[in-house]
Amino acid sequence: MATNIDGGTLMLESRLACPQCGHLSVEVMPTDACVFFHECAACGALLKPKPGDCCVFCSYGSVPCPPMQRQGRSCCGG
């Protein structure tokens, strides 16, 4: 799933891979907010961003979050 925002195409779906059990889930990313936590549907592990990453999508996703797709900006203002 992709959308055209500000003249550029952003991917809005990312496959999150649980680091505990390897479960994959396809999630829709918000375009204007960080996702700091995600609970794995398979094992219940609470995913948190790795140090230096702005959100769980940048740490465990197949596609970085929309703010990072836009010119590498951090969704946390960094």
Secondary structure, 3 states (H helix, E strand, C coil): CEEEECCEEEECEEEEECCCCCCEEEEECCCCCCCCCEECCCCCCEECCCCCCCCHHHHHECCCCHHHHCCCCCCCCC
